[in-house]
Amino acid sequence: MSGRQNGRPTLEEVAALAGVGRGTVSRVINGSPRVSEQARDAVARAVAELGYVPNQAARALAGSRTDAVALVIPEAEARLFSEPYFLDLIRGVSAELADADKQLLLTLVRTEAERQRFEQYLAAQRVDGVLLASVHGDDPLPDLVARLGVPVVMNGRRSEAEPVAYVDSDNIGAGRAAVAHLVGRGRSRIATISGPLDMYVARARLGGYRAGLAEAGIAPDESLVATADFTEEGGRLAMRELLAHAPGLDAVFAASDVMAAGARGVLREAGRRVPEDVALVGVDDSAVARLMDPPLTSVRQPIEEMGRTMTRLLLGKIADTVGSGAGAGPGAGAGCDPARDSGHAPRRVLPTELIVRYSS
């Protein structure tokens, strides 16, 4: 891309006219947020004055670009397409990538063999960046992607000390808000159905539940805690367990709307009315919550916005990598190494909101 080709203005000429470096021009053109407003305006004026048009093929060749981003979800296909959460997340990611003229590669990594195939795929520089969702605490994939030098952003995190860039929601606040609402409704035997405890999101919502009880002066009771797997069947099994161990419960906080739907079915089978006998609250504010009978009180996560936000962060990381002259191949992105990234990896925690309906 150096030197004029076919009489067209070059990136270097834009940089010279704007009074900035070539990398700054590249970051502006690729949409990186890490550029000052002054530099962005100078580049825009130079691009307009020179009539510069980015050469997509040359950009891809020069920066090992594929203009493709992988969204990796380590879940079974059946859960992916039955969970409103994933569908909303994909919608947000897809919309943001479409605006940036990037291709979305949806990848399920469920076994060790699939993980190894995906590692080979990344090593072959088939994508510019990776978005990871539904990651469990012992999953090595985030660190593997970062070690390969591929820009990566996660939906959620593995722990409080997550070194990889992520976008999350206020899961502790979700549990606290649900319990405070149920206490305000006069409930005192409040049970919870948590997700799998090897996932930070489940531990955080359970922690919020316990914090809410403490703030209300209610002593914890482990017979009111059941663990499930964020599926409807898991919610059913957990609800049966709770009724067996604590038949006097008068409220349930389920850590997802889908698990709340499973719990609702078991309560109906047991002759418990919702909300008269047992109040019920979920998380996500998905279509499941709105269509339940009665409609479910739920803590809303901005799922689609989380998808958009994590995609914008990833596109910024990709643009910075290209602007620095590094490709997206193995060893190219030193700034993506988890040991170096731990102090400044982008992190966003979006607020949640309790949506009250008739189930509580």
HELIX and SHEET records of a PDB file:
HELIX    1   1 LEU A   11  ALA A   18  1                                   8    
HELIX    2   2 ARG A   22  ILE A   29  1                                   8    
HELIX    3   3 GLU A   37  LEU A   50  1                                  14    
HELIX    4   4 GLN A   56  ALA A   62  1                                   7    
HELIX    5   5 GLU A   77  SER A   82  1                                   6    
HELIX    6   6 PRO A   84  ASP A   99  1                                  16    
HELIX    7   7 GLU A  112  ALA A  123  1                                  12    
HELIX    8   8 LEU A  141  ARG A  147  1                                   7    
HELIX    9   9 ASN A  171  GLY A  184  1                                  14    
HELIX   10  10 TYR A  200  GLU A  215  1                                  16    
HELIX   11  11 GLU A  222  LEU A  224  5                                   3    
HELIX   12  12 GLU A  232  HIS A  245  1                                  14    
HELIX   13  13 ASP A  257  GLU A  269  1                                  13    
HELIX   14  14 ALA A  287  LEU A  291  1                                   5    
HELIX   15  15 ILE A  303  GLY A  323  1                                  21    
HELIX   16  16 ALA A  334  CYS A  336  5                                   3    
HELIX   17  17 PRO A  338  ASP A  341  1                                   4    
SHEET    1   A 6 GLN A 103  LEU A 108  0                                        
SHEET    2   A 6 ALA A  68  ILE A  73  1                                        
SHEET    3   A 6 GLY A 129  ALA A 133  1                                        
SHEET    4   A 6 VAL A 152  ASN A 155  1                                        
SHEET    5   A 6 TYR A 166  SER A 169  1                                        
SHEET    6   A 6 ARG A 347  LEU A 350  1                                        
SHEET    1   B 6 VAL A 225  THR A 227  0                                        
SHEET    2   B 6 ILE A 190  SER A 194  1                                        
SHEET    3   B 6 ALA A 251  ALA A 254  1                                        
SHEET    4   B 6 ALA A 279  ASP A 284  1                                        
SHEET    5   B 6 THR A 297  ARG A 300  1                                        
SHEET    6   B 6 GLU A 353  ILE A 355 -1                                        
END                                                                             
